[in-house]
Amino acid sequence: IDTATLQILKTIPVGKRPRRLALAAGGAQLWVTNEKDASVSVISTATLAVTDTIVFAVDGLEAAGITPVGMVAAPDGRTVYVALGRANRVAFVDVASHRVRALVPVGKRAWALALDADGKRLFVAGGLSDDLTAIDTVDARPLKTIPVGRVPNAVLVGD
């Protein structure tokens, strides 16, 4: 959509049930989570075309058990973090190669996530485990899981 004229420029087909968006590569790429395809579509903001599809795999799970929803790009632009929903993990995806560098375990039904200002801690809402997991993004490991109340589905970090 052209934000000045509010006209549709192009409709871009992506995977099944697109959920969230994130800009990556300095705004050159728009990433879209596809909840029902266990994937993320990568769109060139210059050509408005899908240039890649990143498909997630988790040992022991079928694709139907991997449901990407939330997503956030690191401040340094090198990594996009993707909450994999029912897979109970967060994928650390390298922006340059589009490859998964790490899968970090979190609470049940990882829906939403947010980074602190320097990008060293990632906070993930466990929608069905009623908790929030803090992750060290440098070492790609969970630091602590904190009970937060019923069905958290959003995260906001203030520094």
Secondary structure as GFF3:
##gff-version 3
##sequence-region A 1 159
A	DSSP	beta_strand	18	24	.	.	.	ID=ss1
A	DSSP	three_ten_helix	25	27	.	.	.	ID=ss2
A	DSSP	beta_strand	29	34	.	.	.	ID=ss3
A	DSSP	three_ten_helix	35	37	.	.	.	ID=ss4
A	DSSP	beta_strand	39	44	.	.	.	ID=ss5
A	DSSP	beta_strand	49	55	.	.	.	ID=ss6
A	DSSP	three_ten_helix	63	65	.	.	.	ID=ss7
A	DSSP	beta_strand	71	73	.	.	.	ID=ss8
A	DSSP	beta_strand	79	83	.	.	.	ID=ss9
A	DSSP	beta_strand	89	94	.	.	.	ID=ss10
A	DSSP	beta_strand	100	105	.	.	.	ID=ss11
A	DSSP	beta_strand	110	115	.	.	.	ID=ss12
A	DSSP	beta_strand	121	126	.	.	.	ID=ss13
A	DSSP	beta_strand	131	136	.	.	.	ID=ss14
A	DSSP	beta_strand	141	147	.	.	.	ID=ss15
###
